[in-house]
Amino acid sequence: MDNKIFDFINKTYFMQDNLPIFEDFIEPKLIKVEEGFAEVSVEVKESHLNLHRITHGGVLSTLADITMGTACIAYGKSIVTAEMSMSFIRGANAGQVITAKAKVDNNGNNLMRTSCNIYDDNGKLLLSAIGSFFVLGELEF
């Protein structure tokens, strides 16, 4: 995939000064994007932890949603989340960098199906997810 698509997605969805509140809160970083694939990371902060002092499920869910959506957008499609299912396996601690890797399993015209795994910086699986994304239309890079 050419740098034009990475630059467009990074600037439009990750580097804005006015990111939506929760995306601004978790501070996702785009690592890699290819047609139908995305990799996004987050450095876990104290404010990302739950009462058990591990990563809050909302942070993991949001990271999975962002990463699966980015994999869809890499096909040049404008999308919104239709459905997601999460399997929480373990949490990460403050100071760790967690990385989500998502791929498009079915690139439909109206609905796209995706899958995502999130790992800690030791390569341990934290979350496994699947999602469906409704296609609103086409994007121009």
C-alpha positions as CSV (number, residue, x, y, z in Angstrom):
1,M,0.0,0.0,0.0
2,D,1.3,3.4,-0.8
3,N,2.1,6.1,1.8
4,K,-0.7,8.2,0.5
5,I,-3.3,6.0,2.2
6,F,-1.3,5.7,5.4
7,D,-0.9,9.5,5.5
8,F,-4.6,10.2,4.8
9,I,-5.8,7.8,7.5
10,N,-3.2,9.0,10.0
11,K,-3.9,12.7,9.4
12,T,-7.7,12.3,9.2
13,Y,-8.4,9.8,12.0
14,F,-5.3,9.8,14.3
15,M,-3.6,13.2,14.2
16,Q,-6.4,15.7,14.4
17,D,-6.3,18.4,17.1
18,N,-10.0,17.8,17.7
19,L,-10.2,14.0,18.0
20,P,-13.4,12.7,19.7
21,I,-13.1,12.7,23.4
22,F,-12.5,9.0,24.0
23,E,-10.0,8.6,21.2
24,D,-8.2,11.7,22.5
25,F,-8.2,10.0,26.0
26,I,-6.6,6.7,24.9
27,E,-4.2,8.4,22.3
28,P,-4.0,5.6,19.7
29,K,-1.1,5.6,17.3
30,L,-1.3,4.2,13.8
31,I,1.6,1.8,13.2
32,K,0.7,0.1,9.9
33,V,-2.1,0.1,7.4
34,E,-2.6,-1.9,4.3
35,E,-5.7,-2.7,2.3
36,G,-7.8,-4.7,4.7
37,F,-5.3,-4.6,7.6
38,A,-4.4,-2.2,10.4
39,E,-2.1,-2.1,13.4
40,V,-2.7,0.4,16.1
41,S,-1.0,0.8,19.5
42,V,-1.8,2.6,22.8
43,E,0.5,3.2,25.8
44,V,-1.4,2.2,28.9
45,K,-1.6,5.0,31.4
46,E,-2.8,5.0,35.0
47,S,-6.1,6.7,33.8
48,H,-6.7,3.6,31.6
49,L,-6.9,1.2,34.5
50,N,-9.9,-0.2,36.2
51,L,-10.4,-0.8,40.0
52,H,-8.2,-4.0,39.7
53,R,-5.3,-1.9,38.3
54,I,-5.4,-3.5,34.9
55,T,-6.5,-2.1,31.6
56,H,-10.2,-1.1,31.6
57,G,-12.3,-3.1,29.2
58,G,-13.5,0.1,27.6
59,V,-10.0,1.0,26.5
60,L,-9.5,-2.5,25.0
61,S,-12.9,-2.3,23.2
62,T,-12.2,1.1,21.8
63,L,-8.8,0.1,20.6
64,A,-10.3,-3.0,18.8
65,D,-13.1,-0.8,17.3
66,I,-10.7,1.8,16.0
67,T,-8.3,-0.8,14.6
68,M,-11.0,-2.9,12.9
69,G,-12.6,0.3,11.5
70,T,-9.2,1.5,10.2
71,A,-8.7,-1.8,8.3
72,C,-12.1,-1.2,6.6
73,I,-11.2,2.4,5.8
74,A,-8.0,1.2,4.1
75,Y,-10.3,-0.2,1.4
76,G,-11.4,3.4,0.7
77,K,-14.8,3.0,2.4
78,S,-16.6,5.2,4.9
79,I,-17.9,3.0,7.7
80,V,-19.7,2.9,11.0
81,T,-19.6,0.1,13.6
82,A,-22.7,-2.2,13.3
83,E,-21.8,-4.9,15.8
84,M,-18.8,-6.1,17.9
85,S,-18.1,-9.1,20.1
86,M,-15.2,-9.2,22.5
87,S,-13.5,-12.0,24.4
88,F,-11.4,-10.4,27.2
89,I,-8.5,-12.7,28.1
90,R,-6.3,-10.6,30.4
91,G,-5.4,-7.0,31.1
92,A,-2.2,-4.9,30.8
93,N,-0.5,-2.7,33.3
94,A,0.3,1.0,33.2
95,G,3.4,1.6,31.2
96,Q,2.9,-1.2,28.8
97,V,2.3,-0.6,25.1
98,I,-0.6,-2.7,23.8
99,T,-1.0,-3.4,20.1
100,A,-4.1,-4.3,18.1
101,K,-3.9,-6.1,14.8
102,A,-7.1,-6.2,12.7
103,K,-8.0,-7.6,9.3
104,V,-11.0,-7.5,7.1
105,D,-12.4,-11.0,6.7
106,N,-15.2,-10.1,4.3
107,N,-15.1,-6.9,2.2
108,G,-18.8,-6.6,1.4
109,N,-20.5,-3.7,-0.4
110,N,-22.9,-3.0,2.4
111,L,-21.4,-4.8,5.4
112,M,-17.8,-5.6,6.2
113,R,-16.7,-8.4,8.7
114,T,-13.5,-8.0,10.6
115,S,-11.4,-9.7,13.3
116,C,-8.9,-8.3,15.8
117,N,-6.4,-9.4,18.4
118,I,-4.8,-7.1,21.0
119,Y,-1.4,-8.1,22.5
120,D,0.7,-6.7,25.4
121,D,4.3,-5.7,24.9
122,N,5.3,-9.3,25.8
123,G,3.2,-10.7,23.0
124,K,0.5,-12.1,25.3
125,L,-3.1,-12.0,24.0
126,L,-5.3,-9.6,25.8
127,L,-8.5,-9.6,23.7
128,S,-9.9,-11.3,20.7
129,A,-12.7,-9.5,18.8
130,I,-14.9,-9.7,15.7
131,G,-16.9,-6.9,14.3
132,S,-19.3,-5.8,11.5
133,F,-19.1,-2.4,9.9
134,F,-21.9,-0.8,7.8
135,V,-20.6,0.8,4.6
136,L,-21.8,4.4,4.2
137,G,-20.0,5.1,0.9
138,E,-16.6,5.5,-0.7
139,L,-13.7,7.7,0.4
140,E,-11.2,9.4,-1.8
141,F,-7.6,9.4,-0.7
